[in-house]
């Protein structure tokens, strides 16, 4: 009797046979003898839905079907048959086949519990046996591949040996499950090597090997860089949603295998099929819901709400209660324990390194790495594995056994709001972790070259933030070495830069000191040279003025009073007036040199100051000269001085001062000399006539006195340029 048929009555009558019926109620069923030795079993409806306390639970929850679960797998038998026919086509057998589908669409279950058994059956009919090996790429895909090949045959180490070392009666089936891990977890060099292995795979006729690859559809574009694999993936199996009939078979077959007398209430079965057929990704939630319904003890509609309720409620129950296995849990976890539980889940999540494409997927880790040596984490991990929210598996890496822990299914990430919220809140930290993994992969890919360490300030800052939170990504010894070497390298670079900066500063200081010393030396030499030039000019001016004064006054005395002076007197007069002239000339030079530096007139324009000095000097020389002439000539010195002082001083001083404004030294010297000579000629000519001398004597005396006075002025002014 079909379990879906309407419930039978407790008694039945066979009108055709008109035979009597003997019924015997045995537990949940009625065994009835219907004439002629025919026995018919019918079920009591209420008891057939009651599964309270029955173990084992025939439903897997979030765990995918494996080869060992093949007896309970149902729903995609037709697809499996078609795929096997394609793989084993005598005219064109397939050596590499992609199985593409969304997360939760049943890719792994189809490959392991659907295709592997049917391939065994197919080749068994030809007297051949199938050996299979399953692995996920993880972080070291080539090591896992090597171990998988050894499971096919102890001497297999690479694809080139497949044909040689595979027995003639053996068919190899290599399943690379969750191929997307190759792009999000594997180190770059091994990723390239695995792709090269697939591209070099010999034809099936030579290697007798089928390679099956399951891949999430949202990672299919990662294959685009390699046209061969991209085209093969486009020719693969595109896993469609299951039909209603297929879903009905998938729901009921585990019951038929374990508990033939049990069945789902028709309305519950219809509701489950209707809800699960909406999307191919709902299969894991369907399995969780079935497992929960079984645990609740009644396969009736009253125990069901939605597909997402089961996974959310179960995750929340495990998160909240220590005694989550009980039907009425009451022992709540401490807040710190709940927080640690969420951190364990976050350590098993891998997010996109940026916000451009958000893909949150599972991240397998070694159990010893995940526990971090903390007993509380170890206990929580064990509890989560027992609650089937985490999965544990064993891998062999280079003959070493490693236990790996993983979130049971990605649907838990998408459908547990608390975990979803925790991921979003901690996304920045998780993205730092993802970027660190990329940088670590580049370093490993380039033989741990120092050029690929964390060299920028941004990279080091992100790594330090991971270290500050004791992030799990740094618990791996290789990652820890990468981080420590990056810090040491940065310290070395910083010290080198500091030393270079100090050396540069020292060089700059030394250069500045040398330049300052050189500048001071040049200034000192220039000052010394200027001083020497000033002294020479002062001596020249004093000597010139003294000779001029001595000669001029001796000439005047000899011409004005020749009878009163002998030659000896004239010689004495020459020396006396010469000394006086030298003192006057030297005084003018000193006045011009120092007076312009007096603070009182330092702010005045330089040329205006020279005009004052020259004018004042001319007035002084003119006054002294004519006063002496008046005294020696025995005339009224007051009249001669007052009269001729204004004429000689203003003419000599004004013209000399104006001439000093010229730019070049030679032009200035000539202009001053000319101005003083002209002024002196006019002054002495007028004075000579006033004192009774002839014009010739007066002009000769004026010429000599004007020239020597001009030399004194010019020599002093030259020092100011």
RANOR-V584368 format. One record per residue. N is the residue number from 0. PHI is phi in radians with two decimals (999 if undefined). Layout:
n=N phi=PHI
n=N phi=PHI
This chain:
n=0 phi=999
n=1 phi=-1.26
n=2 phi=-1.05
n=3 phi=-1.49
n=4 phi=-1.19
n=5 phi=-1.01
n=6 phi=-1.06
n=7 phi=-1.52
n=8 phi=-1.32
n=9 phi=-1.29
n=10 phi=-2.30
n=11 phi=-2.48
n=12 phi=-2.21
n=13 phi=-1.69
n=14 phi=-1.17
n=15 phi=-1.16
n=16 phi=-1.44
n=17 phi=0.84
n=18 phi=-1.77
n=19 phi=-1.39
n=20 phi=-2.09
n=21 phi=-1.98
n=22 phi=-1.96
n=23 phi=-2.39
n=24 phi=-1.37
n=25 phi=-2.17
n=26 phi=1.12
n=27 phi=-1.70
n=28 phi=-2.40
n=29 phi=-2.06
n=30 phi=-1.72
n=31 phi=-2.04
n=32 phi=-1.70
n=33 phi=-2.03
n=34 phi=0.81
n=35 phi=0.70
n=36 phi=1.33
n=37 phi=-1.45
n=38 phi=-1.98
n=39 phi=-2.19
n=40 phi=-1.89
n=41 phi=-2.18
n=42 phi=-1.97
n=43 phi=-1.47
n=44 phi=-1.01
n=45 phi=-1.07
n=46 phi=-1.29
n=47 phi=-1.22
n=48 phi=-1.63
n=49 phi=-1.56
n=50 phi=-2.11
n=51 phi=-1.04
n=52 phi=1.38
n=53 phi=-1.40
n=54 phi=-2.31
n=55 phi=-1.44
n=56 phi=-1.27
n=57 phi=-1.31
n=58 phi=-1.86
n=59 phi=-1.55
n=60 phi=1.20
n=61 phi=-1.43
n=62 phi=-1.29
n=63 phi=-1.26
n=64 phi=-1.19
n=65 phi=-1.96
n=66 phi=-1.01
n=67 phi=-1.24
n=68 phi=-1.73
n=69 phi=-1.03
n=70 phi=-1.19
n=71 phi=-1.72
n=72 phi=-1.40
n=73 phi=-2.73
n=74 phi=1.96
n=75 phi=-2.11
n=76 phi=-1.04
n=77 phi=-1.12
n=78 phi=-1.09
n=79 phi=-1.11
n=80 phi=-1.11
n=81 phi=-1.11
n=82 phi=-1.19
n=83 phi=-1.08
n=84 phi=-1.08
n=85 phi=-1.22
n=86 phi=-1.10
n=87 phi=-1.83
n=88 phi=-0.96
n=89 phi=-1.02
n=90 phi=-1.41
n=91 phi=-2.65
n=92 phi=-1.11
n=93 phi=-1.75
n=94 phi=-1.67
n=95 phi=-2.38
n=96 phi=-2.37
n=97 phi=-1.61
n=98 phi=-2.00
n=99 phi=-1.85
n=100 phi=-2.99
n=101 phi=-1.24
n=102 phi=-1.07
n=103 phi=1.53
n=104 phi=-1.47
n=105 phi=1.72
n=106 phi=-1.08
n=107 phi=-1.12
n=108 phi=-1.13
n=109 phi=-1.07
n=110 phi=-1.14
n=111 phi=-1.48
n=112 phi=-1.66
n=113 phi=-1.84
n=114 phi=-1.34
n=115 phi=-1.01
n=116 phi=-1.09
n=117 phi=-1.24
n=118 phi=-1.13
n=119 phi=-1.05
n=120 phi=-1.09
n=121 phi=-1.09
n=122 phi=-1.30
n=123 phi=-1.10
n=124 phi=-1.19
n=125 phi=-1.86
n=126 phi=1.34
n=127 phi=-2.02
n=128 phi=-2.02
n=129 phi=-1.87
n=130 phi=-2.01
n=131 phi=-2.21
n=132 phi=-2.50
n=133 phi=-2.17
n=134 phi=-2.66
n=135 phi=-1.91
n=136 phi=-0.99
n=137 phi=0.92
n=138 phi=-1.54
n=139 phi=-2.16
n=140 phi=-1.12
n=141 phi=-1.24
n=142 phi=-1.15
n=143 phi=-1.19
n=144 phi=-1.10
n=145 phi=-1.06
n=146 phi=-1.18
n=147 phi=-1.16
n=148 phi=-1.11
n=149 phi=-1.14
n=150 phi=-1.19
n=151 phi=-1.27
n=152 phi=-2.85
n=153 phi=-0.99
n=154 phi=-1.66
n=155 phi=-1.37
n=156 phi=-2.24
n=157 phi=-2.69
n=158 phi=-1.13
n=159 phi=-1.18
n=160 phi=-1.65
n=161 phi=-1.05
n=162 phi=-1.21
n=163 phi=-1.29
n=164 phi=-1.74
n=165 phi=-1.61
n=166 phi=-1.01
n=167 phi=-1.16
n=168 phi=-1.68
n=169 phi=-2.02
n=170 phi=-2.02
n=171 phi=-1.64
n=172 phi=-2.20
n=173 phi=-1.90
n=174 phi=-1.84
n=175 phi=-1.74
n=176 phi=-1.55
n=177 phi=0.90
n=178 phi=-1.07
n=179 phi=-1.09
n=180 phi=-1.06
n=181 phi=-1.05
n=182 phi=-1.68
n=183 phi=-2.06
n=184 phi=-2.23
n=185 phi=-1.27
n=186 phi=-1.21
n=187 phi=-1.09
n=188 phi=-1.17
n=189 phi=-1.30
n=190 phi=-1.05
n=191 phi=-1.11
n=192 phi=-1.15
n=193 phi=-1.17
n=194 phi=-1.09
n=195 phi=-1.08
n=196 phi=-1.05
n=197 phi=-1.15
n=198 phi=-1.20
n=199 phi=-1.60
n=200 phi=-1.08
n=201 phi=-1.18
n=202 phi=-1.03
n=203 phi=-1.06
n=204 phi=-1.06
n=205 phi=-1.66
n=206 phi=-1.59
n=207 phi=0.94
n=208 phi=-2.38
n=209 phi=-1.81
n=210 phi=-1.96
n=211 phi=-1.85
n=212 phi=-2.25
n=213 phi=-1.72
n=214 phi=-2.53
n=215 phi=-1.16
n=216 phi=-1.11
n=217 phi=-1.32
n=218 phi=-1.92
n=219 phi=-1.11
n=220 phi=-1.12
n=221 phi=-1.13
n=222 phi=-1.44
n=223 phi=-1.10
n=224 phi=-1.13
n=225 phi=-1.99
n=226 phi=-1.08
n=227 phi=-1.12
n=228 phi=-1.17
n=229 phi=-1.06
n=230 phi=-1.15
n=231 phi=-1.12
n=232 phi=-1.19
n=233 phi=-1.21
n=234 phi=-1.63
n=235 phi=-1.38
n=236 phi=-1.55
n=237 phi=-1.65
n=238 phi=-1.32
n=239 phi=-1.55
n=240 phi=-1.13
n=241 phi=-1.29
n=242 phi=-1.30
n=243 phi=-1.08
n=244 phi=-1.14
n=245 phi=-1.15
n=246 phi=-1.11
n=247 phi=-1.10
n=248 phi=-1.16
n=249 phi=-1.09
n=250 phi=-1.29
n=251 phi=-1.59
n=252 phi=-1.07
n=253 phi=-0.98
n=254 phi=-1.16
n=255 phi=-1.14
n=256 phi=-1.34
n=257 phi=-1.64
n=258 phi=-2.34
n=259 phi=-1.14
n=260 phi=-1.46
n=261 phi=-1.82
n=262 phi=-2.78
n=263 phi=-1.46
n=264 phi=-1.06
n=265 phi=-0.99
n=266 phi=-1.14
n=267 phi=-1.17
n=268 phi=-1.07
n=269 phi=-1.09
n=270 phi=-1.17
n=271 phi=-1.10
n=272 phi=-1.09
n=273 phi=-1.08
n=274 phi=-1.20
n=275 phi=-1.30
n=276 phi=-1.38
n=277 phi=-1.21
n=278 phi=-2.73
n=279 phi=-1.15
n=280 phi=-1.39
n=281 phi=-1.55
n=282 phi=-1.05
n=283 phi=-1.07
n=284 phi=-1.17
n=285 phi=-1.10
n=286 phi=-1.13
n=287 phi=-1.12
n=288 phi=-1.11
n=289 phi=-1.09
n=290 phi=-1.11
n=291 phi=-1.22
n=292 phi=-1.03
n=293 phi=-1.11
n=294 phi=-1.14
n=295 phi=-1.26
n=296 phi=1.66
n=297 phi=-2.55
n=298 phi=-1.64
n=299 phi=-2.16
n=300 phi=-1.14
n=301 phi=-1.11
n=302 phi=-1.60
n=303 phi=-2.02
n=304 phi=-2.13
n=305 phi=-2.41
n=306 phi=-1.18
n=307 phi=-1.35
n=308 phi=-1.07
n=309 phi=-1.09
n=310 phi=-1.18
n=311 phi=-1.15
n=312 phi=-1.14
n=313 phi=-1.18
n=314 phi=-1.09
n=315 phi=-1.15
n=316 phi=-1.13
n=317 phi=-1.12
n=318 phi=-1.13
n=319 phi=-1.58
n=320 phi=-2.07
n=321 phi=-1.27
n=322 phi=-1.61
n=323 phi=-1.16
n=324 phi=-1.28
n=325 phi=-1.29
n=326 phi=-1.18
n=327 phi=-2.25
n=328 phi=-1.12
n=329 phi=-2.47
n=330 phi=-1.54
n=331 phi=-1.36
n=332 phi=-1.35
n=333 phi=-1.20
n=334 phi=-1.03
n=335 phi=-1.14
n=336 phi=-1.22
n=337 phi=-1.14
n=338 phi=-1.11
n=339 phi=-1.16
n=340 phi=-1.10
n=341 phi=-1.13
n=342 phi=-1.12
n=343 phi=-1.08
n=344 phi=-1.09
n=345 phi=-1.11
n=346 phi=-1.21
n=347 phi=-1.85
n=348 phi=-2.02
n=349 phi=-2.09
n=350 phi=-1.91
n=351 phi=-1.15
n=352 phi=-1.20
n=353 phi=-2.47
n=354 phi=-1.66
n=355 phi=-1.15
n=356 phi=-2.22
n=357 phi=-1.61
n=358 phi=-2.33
n=359 phi=-1.77
n=360 phi=-2.27
n=361 phi=-1.31
n=362 phi=-2.37
n=363 phi=-1.26
n=364 phi=-2.45
n=365 phi=-1.14
n=366 phi=-1.09
n=367 phi=-1.14
n=368 phi=-1.24
n=369 phi=-1.27
n=370 phi=-1.27
n=371 phi=1.01
n=372 phi=1.26
n=373 phi=-1.82
n=374 phi=-1.12
n=375 phi=-1.10
n=376 phi=-1.11
n=377 phi=-1.05
n=378 phi=-1.17
n=379 phi=-1.16
n=380 phi=-1.07
n=381 phi=-1.10
n=382 phi=-1.13
n=383 phi=-1.22
n=384 phi=-1.18
n=385 phi=-1.12
n=386 phi=-1.44
n=387 phi=1.08
n=388 phi=-1.65
n=389 phi=-2.07
n=390 phi=-2.12
n=391 phi=-2.06
n=392 phi=-2.48
n=393 phi=-1.93
n=394 phi=-2.11
n=395 phi=-1.95
n=396 phi=-2.05
n=397 phi=0.92
n=398 phi=1.15
n=399 phi=-1.98
n=400 phi=-1.49
n=401 phi=-2.22
n=402 phi=-1.59
n=403 phi=-1.94
n=404 phi=-2.14
n=405 phi=-2.58
n=406 phi=-1.10
n=407 phi=-1.01
n=408 phi=-2.84
n=409 phi=-1.19
n=410 phi=-1.12
n=411 phi=-1.15
n=412 phi=-1.12
n=413 phi=-1.42
n=414 phi=-2.07
n=415 phi=-1.87
n=416 phi=-0.98
n=417 phi=-1.11
n=418 phi=-1.17
n=419 phi=-1.02
n=420 phi=-1.17
n=421 phi=-1.09
n=422 phi=-1.12
n=423 phi=-1.13
n=424 phi=-1.21
n=425 phi=-1.84
n=426 phi=-1.06
n=427 phi=-1.06
n=428 phi=-1.19
n=429 phi=-1.14
n=430 phi=-1.22
n=431 phi=-1.04
n=432 phi=-1.06
n=433 phi=-1.12
n=434 phi=-1.17
n=435 phi=-1.05
n=436 phi=-1.09
n=437 phi=-1.10
n=438 phi=-1.13
n=439 phi=-1.09
n=440 phi=-1.08
n=441 phi=-1.11
n=442 phi=-1.11
n=443 phi=-1.17
n=444 phi=-1.08
n=445 phi=-1.79
n=446 phi=0.96
n=447 phi=1.01
n=448 phi=-1.23
n=449 phi=-1.09
n=450 phi=-1.18
n=451 phi=-1.92
n=452 phi=-1.29
n=453 phi=-1.33
n=454 phi=-1.81
n=455 phi=-1.57
n=456 phi=-1.11
n=457 phi=-1.14
n=458 phi=-1.08
n=459 phi=-1.16
n=460 phi=-1.12
n=461 phi=-1.16
n=462 phi=-1.14
n=463 phi=-1.13
n=464 phi=-1.16
n=465 phi=-1.13
n=466 phi=-1.15
n=467 phi=-1.09
n=468 phi=-1.70
n=469 phi=0.92
n=470 phi=-1.10
n=471 phi=-1.10
n=472 phi=-1.10
n=473 phi=-1.59
n=474 phi=-1.35
n=475 phi=-1.16
n=476 phi=-0.99
n=477 phi=-1.14
n=478 phi=-1.14
n=479 phi=-1.09
n=480 phi=-1.12
n=481 phi=-1.04
n=482 phi=-1.17
n=483 phi=-1.14
n=484 phi=-1.16
n=485 phi=-1.14
n=486 phi=-1.12
n=487 phi=-1.10
n=488 phi=-1.11
n=489 phi=-1.14
n=490 phi=-1.09
n=491 phi=-1.07
n=492 phi=-1.11
n=493 phi=-1.10
n=494 phi=-1.13
n=495 phi=-1.14
n=496 phi=-1.11
n=497 phi=-1.10
n=498 phi=-1.10
n=499 phi=-1.10
n=500 phi=-1.13
n=501 phi=-1.09
n=502 phi=-1.11
n=503 phi=-1.12
n=504 phi=-1.09
n=505 phi=-1.09
n=506 phi=-1.11
n=507 phi=-1.12
n=508 phi=-1.10
n=509 phi=-1.11
n=510 phi=-1.14
n=511 phi=-1.12
n=512 phi=-1.10
n=513 phi=-1.13
n=514 phi=-1.12
n=515 phi=-1.12
n=516 phi=-1.10
n=517 phi=-1.14
n=518 phi=-1.12
n=519 phi=-1.11
n=520 phi=-1.12
n=521 phi=-1.10
n=522 phi=-1.09
n=523 phi=-1.11
n=524 phi=-1.13
n=525 phi=-1.11
n=526 phi=-1.13
n=527 phi=-1.15
n=528 phi=-1.11
n=529 phi=-1.13
n=530 phi=-1.13
n=531 phi=-1.13
n=532 phi=-1.12
n=533 phi=-1.07
n=534 phi=-1.14
n=535 phi=-1.12
n=536 phi=-1.14
n=537 phi=-1.13
n=538 phi=-1.15
n=539 phi=-1.07
n=540 phi=-1.08
n=541 phi=-1.16
n=542 phi=-1.14
n=543 phi=-1.07
n=544 phi=-1.14
n=545 phi=-1.13
n=546 phi=-1.11
n=547 phi=-1.11
n=548 phi=-1.09
n=549 phi=-1.07
n=550 phi=-1.17
n=551 phi=-1.13
n=552 phi=-1.23
n=553 phi=-1.15
n=554 phi=-1.11
n=555 phi=-1.11
n=556 phi=-1.09
n=557 phi=-1.20
n=558 phi=-1.49
n=559 phi=-1.46
n=560 phi=-2.36
n=561 phi=-1.15
n=562 phi=-1.33
n=563 phi=-1.63
n=564 phi=-2.11
n=565 phi=-1.54
n=566 phi=-1.09
n=567 phi=-1.09
n=568 phi=-1.16
n=569 phi=-1.15
n=570 phi=-1.12
n=571 phi=-1.11
n=572 phi=-1.08
n=573 phi=-1.04
n=574 phi=-1.18
n=575 phi=-1.14
n=576 phi=-1.22
n=577 phi=-1.13
n=578 phi=-1.10
n=579 phi=-1.05
n=580 phi=-1.12
n=581 phi=-1.10
n=582 phi=-1.12
n=583 phi=-1.13
n=584 phi=-1.10
n=585 phi=-1.12
n=586 phi=-1.11
n=587 phi=-1.08
n=588 phi=-1.07
n=589 phi=-1.09
n=590 phi=-1.10
n=591 phi=-1.12
n=592 phi=-1.26
n=593 phi=-1.63
n=594 phi=-1.18
n=595 phi=-1.16
n=596 phi=-1.71
n=597 phi=-1.20
n=598 phi=-0.93
n=599 phi=-1.11
n=600 phi=-2.00
n=601 phi=-1.16
n=602 phi=-1.47
n=603 phi=-1.28
n=604 phi=-1.03
n=605 phi=-1.08
n=606 phi=-1.21
n=607 phi=-1.12
n=608 phi=-1.13
n=609 phi=-1.11
n=610 phi=-1.07
n=611 phi=-1.10
n=612 phi=-1.14
n=613 phi=-1.11
n=614 phi=-1.08
n=615 phi=-1.09
n=616 phi=-1.16
n=617 phi=-1.06
n=618 phi=-1.08
n=619 phi=-1.15
n=620 phi=-1.14
n=621 phi=-1.05
n=622 phi=-1.10
n=623 phi=-1.12
n=624 phi=-1.07
n=625 phi=-1.31
n=626 phi=-1.15
n=627 phi=-1.14
n=628 phi=-1.07
n=629 phi=-1.10
n=630 phi=-1.15
n=631 phi=-1.17
n=632 phi=-1.46
n=633 phi=1.01
n=634 phi=-1.88
n=635 phi=-1.23
n=636 phi=-1.17
n=637 phi=-1.20
n=638 phi=-1.11
n=639 phi=-1.12
n=640 phi=-1.19
n=641 phi=-1.14
n=642 phi=-1.27
n=643 phi=-1.41
n=644 phi=-1.08
n=645 phi=-1.14
n=646 phi=-1.15
n=647 phi=-1.17
n=648 phi=-1.19
n=649 phi=-1.21
n=650 phi=-1.16
n=651 phi=-1.13
n=652 phi=-1.17
n=653 phi=-1.14
n=654 phi=-1.14
n=655 phi=-1.14
n=656 phi=-1.15
n=657 phi=-1.13
n=658 phi=-1.14
n=659 phi=-1.20
n=660 phi=-1.40
n=661 phi=-1.18
n=662 phi=-1.51
n=663 phi=-1.50
n=664 phi=-1.18
n=665 phi=-1.13
n=666 phi=-1.13
n=667 phi=-1.16
n=668 phi=-1.07
n=669 phi=-1.15
n=670 phi=-1.14
n=671 phi=-1.13
n=672 phi=-1.09
n=673 phi=-1.14
n=674 phi=-1.09
n=675 phi=-1.16
n=676 phi=-1.14
n=677 phi=-1.08
n=678 phi=-1.09
n=679 phi=-1.19
n=680 phi=-1.04
n=681 phi=-1.10
n=682 phi=-1.14
n=683 phi=-1.27
n=684 phi=-1.12
n=685 phi=-1.11
n=686 phi=-1.15
n=687 phi=-1.07
n=688 phi=-1.18
n=689 phi=-1.17
n=690 phi=-1.69
n=691 phi=1.64
n=692 phi=-1.46
n=693 phi=-1.40
n=694 phi=-1.13
n=695 phi=-1.10
n=696 phi=-1.08
n=697 phi=-1.14
n=698 phi=-1.26
n=699 phi=-1.12
n=700 phi=-1.09
n=701 phi=-1.13
n=702 phi=-1.12
n=703 phi=-1.13
n=704 phi=-1.18
n=705 phi=-1.15
n=706 phi=-1.15
n=707 phi=-1.19
n=708 phi=-1.16
n=709 phi=-1.09
n=710 phi=-1.08
n=711 phi=-1.11
n=712 phi=-1.08
n=713 phi=-1.11
n=714 phi=-1.12
n=715 phi=-1.23
n=716 phi=-1.18
n=717 phi=-1.05
n=718 phi=-1.20
n=719 phi=-1.51
n=720 phi=-1.75
